[in-house]
Amino acid sequence: MKPTSRNALTVIATLAIAGGILAQSAWRSAAQQEARYLPEFTASGELILPKNFNEWVYVGSPLTPDGLNNGKAGFPEYHNVYIERGSYEIYKRTNVFPEGTILFKELQRVLSPENPDGSRTETSGRGYFPGALNGADVTVKDSKRFADTNGWGFFNFNHFEPKLAQAKAQPNDKCAYCHTASAKKDMVWTQFYRLLDR
């Protein structure tokens, strides 16, 4: 085979490999976009309870129990927080929460207290232990739909079980004002979630 023929075959093979890599990359990108779960709303604008949130990326569980707040904590449960997987992947790459981001906060009470501070003693030691589920709060980023609350919608699906099937957006004085004042980044308490605190 002549050198020029070999060179031509090498170029063709290289282009074929490069084309395959580009096609695979495009397929992965499309698959990731297809896999993204975006918020679903009713015709009247209520958010439908997100599906399979327990399979999303778990980011943390802050806890402010009654036992450490004179028996009257404003938010006495574990806040088990999940972020929709596709949104998390975008956030990892860009350090920005994309439109359509959903943060799901499942509420969970502590087990019945045995000590004055609300703690109890289990085999592993004294502490706070997860008890009954207690409803959920959900946050959705949609700059147009929720312009009045800094681009995020806040929804309560009950602070008891069972969770509602759908919920209306909360007014600014219920949730958004507190996130505006104290959340570290783009209305999200990233300071409490190591995976998001970038």
N, C-alpha and C positions, 0 to 999 in steps of 0.2 A: 504494500500500500504506500502511495506517495505521501510525503510529509504534509502536503497541503490537504490531502484527503483526511489524514489523521487529525489535523488541526480543525478541519470542518466538523468532523464527528465529535471532537472534544467540545467544541462550541455548542453544537446541537445538544449534546448530553448535559452540559452545564445549564443551558437554557431550560431544558426539560425539568431538571432538578429544581432550579430556581422557581419555575412556574408551579411545580408541585408544592413547594414550600409556601409560596404566596397563596395558592388555592387553599392549602390546609389552614393557614393563618386566617384567611378570610372566613373559612367555614367555622373555625373556633370562635371568631369574633361574632359571627351571625348566631351561632349556637348560644353564646353567652347572652346576647341581646334577647333571643327568643326565650331563654330561661328566666329572664327577669320578671318578677311578679310586681305588677303595678297596681295602685289602689283602684278599687271598684266602687262606684257610686250608684245610688238609686237615681231615678228620674228627678226626685225632689232634692237631690244633693246630699243625702245621708251616706256615710261611709259604710260599706258592707264589711263585717268582721273578716279580717284577713285570714286566709286559709293556711294551714300547715306552718304557722309561725314558729313552732317548736323546732322545725328543721332549718331555720335561718341561723345566722351567725350570732351566737350568744356573746354579749359584751360585758355583762356584769350584773350585780345585785346589791345596790345600796340598801341600807336598812336604818331606819330611825324608829325604834320600837317605843311603845307606850311607856315601858318600864324605865326608860332613860329621859322621858319627857313629861314627868309629873302625871303619868297616866293618860295624857291627852296629846299624843303626837299627831301632827297634821297628816302625816303619811306613815302609818304605823307598820306597814307591810314591807317585806322584801320586794324590791322592784326588779324583777327578773327581766332584763332588757335584751331584745333581739333586734337586729337590723336585717332587712331583706338582703339576701345573698348577692344579687346582681348589683344593688346599690353599694354594698360594701366593697365589692371588687373595683367599682369605679372610684370610690372614695380612696381606696388604697393607692390607686395610680395617680389620682389628681389632687388629693387632699381637699376635695370639695364634695359636699353632699349633692348629688344630682337631683334634678327635678324628678318627682315620683318616689323619692326615698320614703320608706316606711320604717318607723321605729315602733316596736310593739313592746309595751310594758305590762307583763302579767304580774298581778299583785298576789302576794302569798303571805298569810299571817304567820306569826311565830307560834310554836307549840306553847301550850298553856304554861305560864310562868310558875316557878317554885320558890323564887327568891325575890326580895323587895325590888331589885333592879330589873325584874322581868325575865331574868335568865332562868335556866334550869340545869340540872346536872344529869348528864348522860354518860355512857361508858367512856366516851372520848374525853370527857371533862365538862366543866361548867361553861355555858355559852348560850347562844340563841340558835334555834333549830327550826327549819321550815315546817310549817303546818298546812292548814287548809288554804286552797286557792280562794281568791277574794275579788274576782273581776279583772278588768284590764283598762288601760289607757293606751291610745294609739296616736302617733304624731305622723303627719304626712306633709312632705314638702311639695308645694304647688304655688309658685309665686303669683300667678294670675288669680287663681281661685281664692287664695287666702291673703290677698294684698293687705287687708286690714289688720292682720296679725303677723306682720313681718315675713310673709311667704310660707308660713307653716300653719296647718290646721290641727287642732287638738280635739280629740274625741274620747268620751268616756263610755265604756261598754259595761257599766255597773261597777260598784265597789262591793260586790257580793256575787255569788254564783246563782244561777247560770249567767254567763255573759250575754249581752244583747246580741241580736243578729245584725243590727245596724244602729248607727248613732249619728246625731247631729253635731256639727262643729260647735265648739264651746266659744262663747264671747271672750273678748280680750281680757276682761277682768277675772276670768276663771282660771286661765292657764298661761296665756301668752305673755302677760305683763311680767310674771315671775321669771320666765325664760329670758325675756328681753333684758331684765335687770341683772341676772346672775349667771346665766349659761355662758360657758367659756367661748363657744364657737358656733356661730350661725344658729342660735336658738337651741343648741344641744348641749347637755351637761357633759361634754367630753372629758372634763376633769375627773369624772368618776369612772370612766371606762378606758382602761389602758389601751385597748385595741384602737380606740378612736382619738386618743389624746396625742395628736401629732403637731 
